[in-house]
Amino acid sequence: MADLSGATNVVEIFTEHARTRGEHRAVAIVRDPSDPATAQWLTYEQLDRAARVCARELLRSCRPGDRALLLLPNSAEFIVAILGCFYAGVVPVPSSMPGRYKQNQRRVHGIARDAEIGCVLTDPDELNDVRSWAGEENLDVPLLIPDVDPAPLAEPFAPYRAGAAEVALLQYTSGSTSDPRGARVTHRNILLNAVAIDTYLPIRPGQRYGGWLPNYHDMGLMGHILSPLLVGHSIALMTPAAFLRNPRAWLELIDHFDIGLSAAPNFAYELCLTRVPEESIADLDLSRWTQTISGSEPVKASVLEDFGMRFAAAGLRAEQFSPCYGMAETTLMISSTSDRAPLVLNCDVAELEAGRMVPAADGVGRSLVSCGEPRGLEARVVDPTTGCALPERSVGEIWLRGELVVDGYWRNSQATAATFDNRLADVPEDEGGWLRTGDLGALLNGEIYVVGRIKETLIVRGRNIHPHDIEHELRRQHEELRDTFGAVLTVPTDVDDTEGRLVVVHEVRRRAGDEELARLAANMRTTVAREFGLRADSVLLLRRGAVRRTTSGKVQRGVMRNLYANGELEPLWADGYLPAGQVVAAGAGERG
Protein backbone atom coordinates (compact mmCIF):
# COMPACT_ATOMS: atom_id res chain seq x y z
CA MET A 1 0.00 0.00 0.00
CA ALA A 2 1.23 3.50 -0.81
CA ASP A 3 1.78 5.78 2.18
CA LEU A 4 -0.99 8.38 2.04
CA SER A 5 -0.47 9.72 5.55
CA GLY A 6 1.65 12.69 4.54
CA ALA A 7 -0.25 13.60 1.39
CA THR A 8 -2.27 16.79 1.08
CA ASN A 9 -4.04 16.03 -2.19
CA VAL A 10 -4.59 13.18 -4.62
CA VAL A 11 -2.26 14.64 -7.28
CA GLU A 12 0.74 14.18 -4.98
CA ILE A 13 0.01 10.45 -4.89
CA PHE A 14 -0.52 10.00 -8.62
CA THR A 15 2.64 11.93 -9.54
CA GLU A 16 4.59 9.85 -7.01
CA HIS A 17 3.20 6.64 -8.55
CA ALA A 18 4.35 7.85 -11.97
CA ARG A 19 7.84 8.52 -10.59
CA THR A 20 8.31 5.30 -8.60
CA ARG A 21 6.20 2.73 -10.46
CA GLY A 22 5.59 4.30 -13.84
CA GLU A 23 5.82 1.08 -15.85
CA HIS A 24 3.33 -0.79 -13.66
CA ARG A 25 -0.05 -1.47 -15.24
CA ALA A 26 -2.69 0.68 -13.54
CA VAL A 27 -5.88 0.37 -15.59
CA ALA A 28 -7.46 -2.25 -17.83
CA ILE A 29 -10.54 -1.31 -19.85
CA VAL A 30 -12.00 -4.67 -20.81
CA ARG A 31 -14.24 -4.97 -23.85
CA ASP A 32 -14.79 -8.72 -23.61
CA PRO A 33 -14.02 -10.32 -20.22
CA SER A 34 -14.01 -13.78 -21.79
CA ASP A 35 -10.97 -12.70 -23.83
CA PRO A 36 -8.30 -10.89 -21.76
CA ALA A 37 -6.55 -9.92 -24.99
CA THR A 38 -9.29 -7.33 -25.60
CA ALA A 39 -8.15 -5.25 -22.60
CA GLN A 40 -6.78 -1.76 -23.13
CA TRP A 41 -4.01 -1.19 -20.59
CA LEU A 42 -2.60 2.06 -19.21
CA THR A 43 0.46 2.35 -16.94
CA TYR A 44 0.87 4.90 -14.16
CA GLU A 45 3.33 6.81 -16.35
CA GLN A 46 0.85 6.91 -19.25
CA LEU A 47 -1.88 8.13 -16.90
CA ASP A 48 0.35 10.87 -15.56
CA ARG A 49 1.37 12.07 -19.04
CA ALA A 50 -2.19 12.01 -20.36
CA ALA A 51 -3.47 13.81 -17.23
CA ARG A 52 -0.91 16.60 -17.72
CA VAL A 53 -1.89 17.07 -21.36
CA CYS A 54 -5.58 17.02 -20.44
CA ALA A 55 -4.98 19.56 -17.66
CA ARG A 56 -3.14 21.92 -20.02
CA GLU A 57 -6.07 21.71 -22.45
CA LEU A 58 -8.61 22.30 -19.67
CA LEU A 59 -6.84 25.45 -18.55
CA ARG A 60 -7.32 26.98 -22.00
CA SER A 61 -11.03 27.40 -21.22
CA CYS A 62 -11.28 26.96 -17.41
CA ARG A 63 -9.61 28.26 -14.29
CA PRO A 64 -8.82 26.34 -11.10
CA GLY A 65 -12.05 25.97 -9.12
CA ASP A 66 -14.27 25.83 -12.22
CA ARG A 67 -16.39 22.72 -12.72
CA ALA A 68 -16.17 20.26 -15.62
CA LEU A 69 -19.01 17.87 -16.47
CA LEU A 70 -17.74 14.36 -17.24
CA LEU A 71 -20.03 12.58 -19.72
CA LEU A 72 -18.00 9.45 -20.33
CA PRO A 73 -18.56 5.67 -20.08
CA ASN A 74 -16.29 3.34 -18.12
CA SER A 75 -13.29 4.03 -20.33
CA ALA A 76 -9.67 5.09 -20.45
CA GLU A 77 -10.91 8.56 -21.41
CA PHE A 78 -12.82 8.81 -18.12
CA ILE A 79 -9.74 7.96 -16.03
CA VAL A 80 -7.66 10.53 -17.93
CA ALA A 81 -10.44 13.13 -17.69
CA ILE A 82 -10.85 12.93 -13.91
CA LEU A 83 -7.09 12.92 -13.31
CA GLY A 84 -6.71 15.81 -15.76
CA CYS A 85 -9.24 17.78 -13.73
CA PHE A 86 -7.31 17.10 -10.53
CA TYR A 87 -4.03 18.15 -12.18
CA ALA A 88 -5.63 21.40 -13.43
CA GLY A 89 -7.40 22.21 -10.17
CA VAL A 90 -10.72 21.97 -12.02
CA VAL A 91 -13.52 20.24 -10.09
CA PRO A 92 -14.81 17.15 -11.98
CA VAL A 93 -18.54 16.44 -11.95
CA PRO A 94 -19.10 12.80 -13.05
CA SER A 95 -22.56 12.18 -14.50
CA SER A 96 -24.57 9.62 -16.38
CA MET A 97 -25.11 10.24 -20.09
CA PRO A 98 -28.21 12.29 -21.00
CA GLY A 99 -29.46 9.39 -23.14
CA ARG A 100 -32.74 9.38 -25.00
CA TYR A 101 -35.11 9.47 -22.03
CA LYS A 102 -36.39 12.87 -20.92
CA GLN A 103 -36.06 11.93 -17.26
CA ASN A 104 -32.30 11.31 -17.61
CA GLN A 105 -31.85 14.40 -19.76
CA ARG A 106 -33.54 16.57 -17.14
CA ARG A 107 -31.33 15.12 -14.42
CA VAL A 108 -28.10 15.82 -16.31
CA HIS A 109 -29.32 19.31 -17.18
CA GLY A 110 -30.08 19.88 -13.49
CA ILE A 111 -26.55 18.80 -12.55
CA ALA A 112 -24.97 21.03 -15.21
CA ARG A 113 -27.06 24.00 -14.09
CA ASP A 114 -26.45 23.45 -10.37
CA ALA A 115 -22.68 23.00 -10.79
CA GLU A 116 -22.44 25.94 -13.22
CA ILE A 117 -20.07 23.95 -15.40
CA GLY A 118 -17.37 25.58 -17.50
CA CYS A 119 -16.83 22.73 -19.96
CA VAL A 120 -17.85 19.16 -20.82
CA LEU A 121 -15.46 16.22 -21.21
CA THR A 122 -16.64 13.36 -23.38
CA ASP A 123 -15.24 10.82 -25.84
CA PRO A 124 -15.40 10.41 -29.63
CA ASP A 125 -18.19 7.82 -29.55
CA GLU A 126 -20.45 10.08 -27.48
CA LEU A 127 -19.49 13.44 -28.99
CA ASN A 128 -22.37 13.82 -31.43
CA ASP A 129 -25.02 12.87 -28.87
CA VAL A 130 -23.51 15.15 -26.25
CA ARG A 131 -23.29 18.02 -28.73
CA SER A 132 -26.96 17.56 -29.66
CA TRP A 133 -28.00 17.46 -26.00
CA ALA A 134 -25.94 20.55 -25.18
CA GLY A 135 -27.55 22.40 -28.09
CA GLU A 136 -31.05 21.46 -26.98
CA GLU A 137 -30.25 22.63 -23.44
CA ASN A 138 -28.66 25.89 -24.68
CA LEU A 139 -25.46 24.86 -22.93
CA ASP A 140 -22.77 27.02 -24.52
CA VAL A 141 -19.54 25.57 -23.11
CA PRO A 142 -16.49 23.92 -24.73
CA LEU A 143 -16.67 20.18 -25.43
CA LEU A 144 -13.32 18.48 -24.89
CA ILE A 145 -12.07 14.97 -25.68
CA PRO A 146 -9.18 13.75 -23.50
CA ASP A 147 -6.28 12.15 -25.37
CA VAL A 148 -5.49 8.75 -23.86
CA ASP A 149 -2.01 8.42 -25.38
CA PRO A 150 -0.69 11.91 -26.17
CA ALA A 151 2.84 12.95 -26.97
CA PRO A 152 4.71 14.46 -24.00
CA LEU A 153 4.25 18.19 -23.48
CA ALA A 154 6.94 20.32 -25.05
CA GLU A 155 7.26 22.28 -21.79
CA PRO A 156 6.99 20.97 -18.23
CA PHE A 157 3.56 21.25 -16.61
CA ALA A 158 3.23 21.94 -12.90
CA PRO A 159 0.03 20.38 -11.49
CA TYR A 160 -2.24 22.44 -9.27
CA ARG A 161 -1.34 22.13 -5.56
CA ALA A 162 -4.71 21.77 -3.84
CA GLY A 163 -5.17 22.07 -0.10
CA ALA A 164 -6.53 19.11 1.83
CA ALA A 165 -9.81 20.91 2.55
CA GLU A 166 -10.39 22.03 -1.04
CA VAL A 167 -13.24 20.46 -2.99
CA ALA A 168 -11.79 17.73 -5.21
CA LEU A 169 -15.01 16.67 -6.95
CA LEU A 170 -18.79 16.95 -6.80
CA GLN A 171 -20.60 13.65 -6.35
CA TYR A 172 -24.25 14.14 -7.24
CA THR A 173 -26.66 11.86 -5.45
CA SER A 174 -29.00 9.78 -7.62
CA GLY A 175 -32.27 11.00 -6.17
CA SER A 176 -34.50 13.83 -7.33
CA THR A 177 -34.20 14.94 -10.94
CA SER A 178 -35.50 18.44 -10.21
CA ASP A 179 -33.31 19.23 -7.22
CA PRO A 180 -29.87 17.61 -7.65
CA ARG A 181 -27.52 17.83 -4.69
CA GLY A 182 -23.78 17.67 -5.20
CA ALA A 183 -21.76 16.31 -2.29
CA ARG A 184 -18.61 18.41 -1.84
CA VAL A 185 -15.90 15.75 -1.61
CA THR A 186 -12.54 17.14 -0.47
CA HIS A 187 -9.06 15.82 -1.20
CA ARG A 188 -8.80 14.73 2.42
CA ASN A 189 -12.10 12.84 2.15
CA ILE A 190 -10.81 10.88 -0.85
CA LEU A 191 -7.46 10.04 0.78
CA LEU A 192 -9.08 8.91 4.05
CA ASN A 193 -11.64 6.80 2.19
CA ALA A 194 -8.86 5.07 0.22
CA VAL A 195 -7.04 4.22 3.45
CA ALA A 196 -10.25 2.94 5.08
CA ILE A 197 -11.11 0.64 2.17
CA ASP A 198 -7.58 -0.71 1.89
CA THR A 199 -7.40 -1.26 5.66
CA TYR A 200 -10.77 -2.89 6.29
CA LEU A 201 -11.30 -4.65 2.94
CA PRO A 202 -7.78 -5.88 2.14
CA ILE A 203 -6.82 -7.94 -0.89
CA ARG A 204 -3.64 -9.88 -1.63
CA PRO A 205 -0.64 -8.10 -3.22
CA GLY A 206 -0.88 -8.17 -7.00
CA GLN A 207 -4.66 -8.52 -7.07
CA ARG A 208 -6.94 -5.91 -8.61
CA TYR A 209 -10.15 -4.06 -7.90
CA GLY A 210 -12.82 -3.78 -10.55
CA GLY A 211 -16.22 -4.54 -11.97
CA TRP A 212 -19.00 -2.95 -13.98
CA LEU A 213 -20.40 -0.25 -11.67
CA PRO A 214 -20.94 3.15 -13.36
CA ASN A 215 -18.09 5.61 -12.87
CA TYR A 216 -20.52 8.37 -11.79
CA HIS A 217 -21.87 6.30 -8.89
CA ASP A 218 -20.03 6.65 -5.56
CA MET A 219 -19.46 2.90 -5.20
CA GLY A 220 -17.99 2.70 -8.71
CA LEU A 221 -15.99 5.93 -8.63
CA MET A 222 -14.56 5.63 -5.12
CA GLY A 223 -14.65 1.86 -4.68
CA HIS A 224 -13.49 0.64 -8.07
CA ILE A 225 -11.41 3.55 -9.42
CA LEU A 226 -9.95 6.25 -7.16
CA SER A 227 -9.32 4.33 -3.92
CA PRO A 228 -7.44 1.39 -5.47
CA LEU A 229 -5.35 3.59 -7.77
CA LEU A 230 -4.37 5.83 -4.86
CA VAL A 231 -3.11 2.92 -2.74
CA GLY A 232 -1.29 1.40 -5.70
CA HIS A 233 -3.60 -1.40 -6.83
CA SER A 234 -4.49 -1.78 -10.49
CA ILE A 235 -8.10 -1.90 -11.70
CA ALA A 236 -10.07 -3.69 -14.42
CA LEU A 237 -13.32 -2.16 -15.64
CA MET A 238 -16.14 -3.26 -17.93
CA THR A 239 -19.32 -1.35 -18.76
CA PRO A 240 -22.70 -1.67 -17.01
CA ALA A 241 -24.28 -2.42 -20.39
CA ALA A 242 -21.96 -5.40 -20.89
CA PHE A 243 -22.97 -6.76 -17.48
CA LEU A 244 -26.69 -6.34 -18.13
CA ARG A 245 -26.37 -8.09 -21.50
CA ASN A 246 -24.44 -10.98 -20.00
CA PRO A 247 -24.10 -11.13 -16.18
CA ARG A 248 -21.59 -13.98 -16.49
CA ALA A 249 -19.16 -11.48 -18.03
CA TRP A 250 -18.75 -9.86 -14.59
CA LEU A 251 -17.71 -13.20 -13.10
CA GLU A 252 -15.34 -13.81 -16.02
CA LEU A 253 -13.75 -10.42 -15.37
CA ILE A 254 -13.20 -11.36 -11.71
CA ASP A 255 -11.66 -14.68 -12.68
CA HIS A 256 -9.51 -13.67 -15.66
CA PHE A 257 -8.16 -10.43 -14.14
CA ASP A 258 -7.54 -11.77 -10.62
CA ILE A 259 -9.91 -9.31 -8.98
CA GLY A 260 -9.92 -9.52 -5.19
CA LEU A 261 -12.50 -6.77 -4.57
CA SER A 262 -15.60 -6.20 -6.66
CA ALA A 263 -18.80 -4.58 -5.44
CA ALA A 264 -22.39 -4.56 -6.65
CA PRO A 265 -25.93 -3.94 -5.38
CA ASN A 266 -28.18 -6.80 -4.32
CA PHE A 267 -29.99 -6.87 -7.69
CA ALA A 268 -26.75 -7.80 -9.49
CA TYR A 269 -26.39 -10.97 -7.43
CA GLU A 270 -30.05 -11.77 -8.13
CA LEU A 271 -29.40 -11.27 -11.84
CA CYS A 272 -26.51 -13.73 -11.78
CA LEU A 273 -28.74 -16.30 -10.09
CA THR A 274 -31.34 -16.10 -12.83
CA ARG A 275 -29.19 -15.57 -15.92
CA VAL A 276 -25.92 -17.44 -15.41
CA PRO A 277 -26.52 -21.03 -16.56
CA GLU A 278 -25.62 -23.63 -13.95
CA GLU A 279 -23.69 -25.66 -16.50
CA SER A 280 -21.38 -22.67 -17.13
CA ILE A 281 -20.18 -22.33 -13.54
CA ALA A 282 -17.67 -25.17 -13.31
CA ASP A 283 -15.05 -23.43 -15.48
CA LEU A 284 -15.11 -20.23 -13.35
CA ASP A 285 -12.68 -19.67 -10.48
CA LEU A 286 -14.12 -17.27 -7.90
CA SER A 287 -12.02 -18.49 -4.99
CA ARG A 288 -9.75 -15.40 -5.11
CA TRP A 289 -12.67 -12.93 -4.96
CA THR A 290 -12.09 -12.40 -1.25
CA GLN A 291 -14.10 -9.18 -0.95
CA THR A 292 -17.44 -10.03 -2.55
CA ILE A 293 -19.15 -6.79 -1.62
CA SER A 294 -22.90 -6.23 -1.53
CA GLY A 295 -23.98 -2.67 -0.91
CA SER A 296 -25.83 0.41 -2.23
CA GLU A 297 -29.25 -1.14 -1.55
CA PRO A 298 -30.59 -3.42 1.22
CA VAL A 299 -28.56 -6.63 1.47
CA LYS A 300 -30.81 -9.69 1.30
CA ALA A 301 -29.71 -12.73 3.30
CA SER A 302 -31.53 -15.15 1.01
CA VAL A 303 -29.74 -13.75 -2.06
CA LEU A 304 -26.32 -14.12 -0.44
CA GLU A 305 -27.17 -17.65 0.65
CA ASP A 306 -28.47 -18.65 -2.79
CA PHE A 307 -25.53 -17.00 -4.56
CA GLY A 308 -23.06 -18.77 -2.26
CA MET A 309 -24.69 -22.14 -2.87
CA ARG A 310 -24.94 -21.66 -6.63
CA PHE A 311 -21.32 -20.55 -7.08
CA ALA A 312 -19.72 -22.85 -4.50
CA ALA A 313 -18.78 -24.99 -7.50
CA ALA A 314 -16.61 -22.06 -8.64
CA GLY A 315 -14.78 -21.96 -5.31
CA LEU A 316 -16.84 -19.23 -3.63
CA ARG A 317 -17.00 -19.50 0.16
CA ALA A 318 -19.39 -17.82 2.61
CA GLU A 319 -16.56 -15.90 4.33
CA GLN A 320 -15.80 -14.09 1.05
CA PHE A 321 -19.04 -12.10 1.27
CA SER A 322 -18.60 -8.57 2.59
CA PRO A 323 -21.93 -6.80 3.24
CA CYS A 324 -21.18 -3.08 3.42
CA TYR A 325 -22.96 0.22 4.00
CA GLY A 326 -21.98 3.49 2.35
CA MET A 327 -23.20 6.67 0.72
CA ALA A 328 -21.93 9.67 -1.23
CA GLU A 329 -22.28 11.92 1.81
CA THR A 330 -19.55 9.92 3.59
CA THR A 331 -17.32 9.81 0.47
CA LEU A 332 -18.29 6.14 0.29
CA MET A 333 -17.48 3.89 3.26
CA ILE A 334 -19.57 3.81 6.42
CA SER A 335 -19.26 0.25 7.69
CA SER A 336 -18.01 -3.10 6.47
CA THR A 337 -17.46 -6.74 7.29
CA SER A 338 -14.64 -8.98 6.13
CA ASP A 339 -13.23 -12.49 6.57
CA ARG A 340 -16.37 -14.03 8.03
CA ALA A 341 -19.65 -15.44 6.85
CA PRO A 342 -22.49 -12.86 6.81
CA LEU A 343 -24.03 -12.30 10.24
CA VAL A 344 -27.81 -12.68 9.90
CA LEU A 345 -30.40 -11.92 12.56
CA ASN A 346 -33.89 -13.37 12.12
CA CYS A 347 -36.23 -10.71 13.57
CA ASP A 348 -39.80 -10.86 14.78
CA VAL A 349 -41.78 -8.97 12.13
CA ALA A 350 -44.29 -7.35 14.48
CA GLU A 351 -41.55 -6.17 16.81
CA LEU A 352 -39.55 -4.82 13.88
CA GLU A 353 -42.55 -2.87 12.61
CA ALA A 354 -42.89 -1.44 16.13
CA GLY A 355 -39.26 -0.28 16.04
CA ARG A 356 -37.52 -3.08 17.95
CA MET A 357 -35.05 -5.63 16.63
CA VAL A 358 -36.03 -8.80 18.52
CA PRO A 359 -35.18 -12.38 17.48
CA ALA A 360 -38.13 -14.34 16.09
CA ALA A 361 -39.24 -16.87 18.69
CA ASP A 362 -40.55 -19.38 16.15
CA GLY A 363 -37.68 -18.92 13.72
CA VAL A 364 -39.96 -17.30 11.13
CA GLY A 365 -39.33 -13.60 10.63
CA ARG A 366 -37.49 -11.02 8.58
CA SER A 367 -33.78 -11.61 8.10
CA LEU A 368 -31.46 -8.62 8.57
CA VAL A 369 -27.82 -8.75 7.53
CA SER A 370 -25.14 -6.97 9.52
CA CYS A 371 -23.21 -4.38 7.52
CA GLY A 372 -20.44 -4.43 10.08
CA GLU A 373 -18.79 -1.85 12.30
CA PRO A 374 -18.50 1.85 11.41
CA ARG A 375 -15.06 2.58 9.94
CA GLY A 376 -13.63 5.87 11.16
CA LEU A 377 -17.08 7.23 11.93
CA GLU A 378 -19.26 7.59 15.00
CA ALA A 379 -22.73 6.12 14.57
CA ARG A 380 -25.93 6.63 16.53
CA VAL A 381 -29.48 5.42 15.98
CA VAL A 382 -31.83 8.34 16.60
CA ASP A 383 -35.58 8.89 16.79
CA PRO A 384 -36.08 10.88 13.57
CA THR A 385 -38.97 12.84 15.09
CA THR A 386 -37.47 13.86 18.43
CA GLY A 387 -33.74 13.73 17.66
CA CYS A 388 -33.12 11.62 20.78
CA ALA A 389 -30.61 8.77 20.70
CA LEU A 390 -32.12 5.29 20.96
CA PRO A 391 -30.75 2.26 22.79
CA GLU A 392 -29.26 -0.82 21.16
CA ARG A 393 -31.70 -2.94 19.13
CA SER A 394 -34.04 0.05 18.59
CA VAL A 395 -34.89 0.97 15.00
CA GLY A 396 -34.43 4.62 14.11
CA GLU A 397 -32.54 6.90 11.74
CA ILE A 398 -28.82 6.29 11.38
CA TRP A 399 -26.77 9.40 12.23
CA LEU A 400 -23.03 9.67 11.54
CA ARG A 401 -20.12 12.02 12.07
CA GLY A 402 -16.40 11.88 11.38
CA GLU A 403 -13.73 12.84 8.87
CA LEU A 404 -15.20 10.73 6.07
CA VAL A 405 -18.34 12.91 6.08
CA VAL A 406 -18.11 15.34 3.16
CA ASP A 407 -18.17 19.12 3.33
CA GLY A 408 -21.91 19.54 2.71
CA TYR A 409 -23.80 20.11 -0.54
CA TRP A 410 -22.61 22.40 -3.31
CA ARG A 411 -24.08 25.89 -2.92
CA ASN A 412 -27.08 24.59 -1.00
CA SER A 413 -26.84 25.95 2.53
CA GLN A 414 -30.38 24.95 3.47
CA ALA A 415 -29.94 21.29 2.52
CA THR A 416 -26.46 21.27 4.07
CA ALA A 417 -27.75 22.55 7.41
CA ALA A 418 -30.67 20.10 7.46
CA THR A 419 -28.53 17.07 6.53
CA PHE A 420 -25.08 17.69 8.03
CA ASP A 421 -25.51 20.02 11.02
CA ASN A 422 -27.63 18.11 13.54
CA ARG A 423 -27.42 17.71 17.31
CA LEU A 424 -28.70 15.00 19.63
CA ALA A 425 -31.69 16.50 21.47
CA ASP A 426 -31.12 14.58 24.71
CA VAL A 427 -27.37 15.19 25.04
CA PRO A 428 -26.79 18.78 26.26
CA GLU A 429 -23.03 18.60 25.74
CA ASP A 430 -23.32 17.21 22.21
CA GLU A 431 -21.13 19.17 19.79
CA GLY A 432 -23.37 18.43 16.82
CA GLY A 433 -22.21 17.95 13.28
CA TRP A 434 -24.22 14.75 12.82
CA LEU A 435 -25.16 13.63 9.30
CA ARG A 436 -28.75 12.46 8.95
CA THR A 437 -28.57 9.55 6.51
CA GLY A 438 -32.30 9.12 5.88
CA ASP A 439 -31.77 5.39 6.47
CA LEU A 440 -33.55 3.36 9.11
CA GLY A 441 -31.47 0.88 11.04
CA ALA A 442 -30.34 -0.46 14.40
CA LEU A 443 -27.08 -1.06 16.24
CA LEU A 444 -26.26 -4.39 17.86
CA ASN A 445 -22.86 -5.18 19.37
CA GLY A 446 -21.47 -2.14 17.61
CA GLU A 447 -22.59 -3.29 14.14
CA ILE A 448 -25.07 -1.58 11.82
CA TYR A 449 -28.19 -3.33 10.52
CA VAL A 450 -29.92 -1.32 7.78
CA VAL A 451 -33.70 -1.74 7.69
CA GLY A 452 -34.81 0.67 4.95
CA ARG A 453 -35.24 4.27 3.85
CA ILE A 454 -37.41 6.64 5.92
CA LYS A 455 -39.04 8.21 2.87
CA GLU A 456 -39.90 4.82 1.39
CA THR A 457 -41.41 3.25 4.51
CA LEU A 458 -45.11 2.59 3.91
CA ILE A 459 -47.69 2.91 6.67
CA VAL A 460 -50.37 0.34 5.92
CA ARG A 461 -53.18 -0.14 8.42
CA GLY A 462 -50.94 1.18 11.17
CA ARG A 463 -47.96 -1.01 10.26
CA ASN A 464 -44.53 0.13 9.03
CA ILE A 465 -43.83 -1.78 5.81
CA HIS A 466 -40.60 -1.72 3.81
CA PRO A 467 -41.47 -2.07 0.11
CA HIS A 468 -38.23 -3.79 -0.93
CA ASP A 469 -39.14 -6.73 1.34
CA ILE A 470 -42.36 -7.35 -0.58
CA GLU A 471 -40.69 -6.81 -3.96
CA HIS A 472 -37.93 -9.28 -3.11
CA GLU A 473 -40.35 -11.92 -1.85
CA LEU A 474 -42.48 -11.67 -5.00
CA ARG A 475 -39.43 -12.23 -7.21
CA ARG A 476 -38.28 -15.08 -5.01
CA GLN A 477 -41.58 -16.95 -5.21
CA HIS A 478 -42.67 -16.23 -8.80
CA GLU A 479 -40.50 -17.36 -11.68
CA GLU A 480 -42.25 -14.93 -14.04
CA LEU A 481 -40.85 -11.98 -12.04
CA ARG A 482 -37.24 -13.13 -11.76
CA ASP A 483 -34.62 -10.85 -13.29
CA THR A 484 -37.03 -7.87 -13.30
CA PHE A 485 -37.92 -4.93 -11.05
CA GLY A 486 -41.00 -3.94 -9.10
CA ALA A 487 -42.32 -1.09 -6.97
CA VAL A 488 -44.70 -1.50 -4.04
CA LEU A 489 -46.54 1.76 -3.31
CA THR A 490 -49.32 3.30 -1.30
CA VAL A 491 -51.52 5.79 -3.12
CA PRO A 492 -54.10 7.97 -1.30
CA THR A 493 -57.66 7.80 -2.58
CA ASP A 494 -58.58 11.32 -1.41
CA VAL A 495 -57.10 14.27 0.49
CA ASP A 496 -58.13 12.83 3.86
CA ASP A 497 -56.61 9.41 3.21
CA THR A 498 -53.43 9.19 5.35
CA GLU A 499 -52.52 5.64 4.36
CA GLY A 500 -53.97 4.95 0.93
CA ARG A 501 -54.27 1.81 -1.13
CA LEU A 502 -51.49 -0.73 -1.45
CA VAL A 503 -50.41 -1.02 -5.08
CA VAL A 504 -48.04 -3.63 -6.50
CA VAL A 505 -46.38 -2.69 -9.78
CA HIS A 506 -44.00 -5.21 -11.31
CA GLU A 507 -42.34 -6.05 -14.59
CA VAL A 508 -42.72 -9.52 -16.09
CA ARG A 509 -39.99 -11.43 -17.90
CA ARG A 510 -41.99 -12.01 -21.06
CA ARG A 511 -45.29 -11.14 -22.61
CA ALA A 512 -48.14 -13.57 -21.97
CA GLY A 513 -51.84 -13.92 -22.59
CA ASP A 514 -54.54 -12.45 -20.36
CA GLU A 515 -55.28 -15.76 -18.68
CA GLU A 516 -51.65 -16.31 -17.65
CA LEU A 517 -51.24 -12.71 -16.47
CA ALA A 518 -54.47 -12.86 -14.48
CA ARG A 519 -53.29 -16.04 -12.77
CA LEU A 520 -49.93 -14.46 -11.97
CA ALA A 521 -51.58 -11.33 -10.52
CA ALA A 522 -53.84 -13.50 -8.34
CA ASN A 523 -50.87 -15.53 -7.12
CA MET A 524 -48.98 -12.34 -6.31
CA ARG A 525 -51.91 -11.15 -4.20
CA THR A 526 -51.84 -14.47 -2.36
CA THR A 527 -48.12 -14.11 -1.67
CA VAL A 528 -48.57 -10.59 -0.28
CA ALA A 529 -51.41 -11.78 1.94
CA ARG A 530 -49.72 -14.97 3.13
CA GLU A 531 -46.23 -13.55 3.74
CA PHE A 532 -47.09 -10.06 4.98
CA GLY A 533 -50.72 -10.18 6.09
CA LEU A 534 -51.61 -7.39 3.65
CA ARG A 535 -54.22 -6.91 0.94
CA ALA A 536 -52.95 -5.63 -2.41
CA ASP A 537 -55.62 -3.23 -3.65
CA SER A 538 -54.18 -3.19 -7.16
CA VAL A 539 -51.71 -5.22 -9.20
CA LEU A 540 -50.16 -3.89 -12.41
CA LEU A 541 -47.89 -6.01 -14.60
CA LEU A 542 -45.57 -4.08 -16.93
CA ARG A 543 -43.23 -4.88 -19.76
CA ARG A 544 -39.55 -5.32 -18.88
CA GLY A 545 -37.78 -1.98 -18.36
CA ALA A 546 -40.93 -0.01 -17.50
CA VAL A 547 -40.14 0.41 -13.78
CA ARG A 548 -38.15 3.63 -13.44
CA ARG A 549 -34.78 3.45 -11.73
CA THR A 550 -32.00 5.83 -10.79
CA THR A 551 -28.70 5.87 -12.66
CA SER A 552 -27.32 3.45 -10.06
CA GLY A 553 -30.16 0.96 -10.53
CA LYS A 554 -32.34 1.79 -7.52
CA VAL A 555 -36.11 1.69 -8.03
CA GLN A 556 -37.63 5.19 -8.06
CA ARG A 557 -40.75 4.47 -6.06
CA GLY A 558 -41.71 8.14 -5.84
CA VAL A 559 -41.62 8.47 -9.62
CA MET A 560 -43.63 5.27 -10.03
CA ARG A 561 -46.20 6.50 -7.50
CA ASN A 562 -46.70 9.70 -9.51
CA LEU A 563 -46.94 7.82 -12.81
CA TYR A 564 -49.53 5.48 -11.32
CA ALA A 565 -51.58 8.28 -9.73
CA ASN A 566 -51.60 10.24 -12.99
CA GLY A 567 -52.66 7.22 -15.06
CA GLU A 568 -49.43 7.35 -17.09
CA LEU A 569 -48.42 3.70 -16.83
CA GLU A 570 -49.20 1.28 -19.67
CA PRO A 571 -49.61 -2.11 -17.99
CA LEU A 572 -49.94 -5.39 -19.82
CA TRP A 573 -52.38 -6.37 -17.10
CA ALA A 574 -54.03 -4.39 -14.33
CA ASP A 575 -56.81 -5.15 -11.89
CA GLY A 576 -58.24 -3.93 -8.63
CA TYR A 577 -58.39 -0.20 -7.91
CA LEU A 578 -57.03 1.92 -10.77
CA PRO A 579 -56.86 5.71 -11.00
CA ALA A 580 -59.00 7.54 -13.51
CA GLY A 581 -57.34 7.71 -16.90
CA GLN A 582 -55.19 4.62 -16.41
CA VAL A 583 -54.48 3.03 -19.79
CA VAL A 584 -54.39 -0.75 -19.99
CA ALA A 585 -52.97 -2.65 -22.95
CA ALA A 586 -55.64 -3.81 -25.35
CA GLY A 587 -57.39 -6.93 -24.16
CA ALA A 588 -55.60 -7.04 -20.82
CA GLY A 589 -56.85 -6.40 -17.34
CA GLU A 590 -59.97 -4.91 -15.92
CA ARG A 591 -61.00 -1.97 -13.79
CA GLY A 592 -61.99 -2.76 -10.22
Buried (B, 14 or more C-beta within 10 A) or exposed (E): EBEBEEBBBBBBBBBBBBEEBBEEBBBBBBEBBEEBEEBBBBBBBBBBBBBBBBBBBBBEBBEBEBBBBBBBBBBBBBBBBBBBBBBBBBBBBBBBBBBEEEEBBBBBBBBBEBBEBBBBBBBEEBBEBBBEBBEEBEBEBBBBBBBBEBEEEEEEBEBBEBEBEBBBBBBBBBBBBEEBBBBBBBBBBBBBBBBBBBBBBBBEEEBBBBBBBBBBBBBBBBBBBBBBBBBBBBBBBBBBEBBBEBBBBBBBBBBBBBBBBBBBBBBBBBBBBBBBEEEEBEEBBBEBBBBBBBBBBBBBBBBBBBBBEBBEEBBBBBBBBBBBBBBBBBBBBBBBBBEEBBBBBBBBBEBBBEBBBBEBEEEEBBBBBBBBBBBBBEBBBBBBEEBBBBEEBBBBBBBBBBBBBBBBBBBBEEBBEEBBBBBBBEEEEBEEBBBBBBBBBBBBEEBBBBBBBBEBBBEBEEBBBBBBBBBBBBBBBBEBBBBBBBBBBBBEEEEEEEBBBBBBBBBBBEEBEBEBBBEBBEBBBEBBEEBBEBEBBBBBBBBEEBBBBBBBBBBBBBBBBBBBBEEEBBBBBBBBBBBEEBEBBEEBBEEE
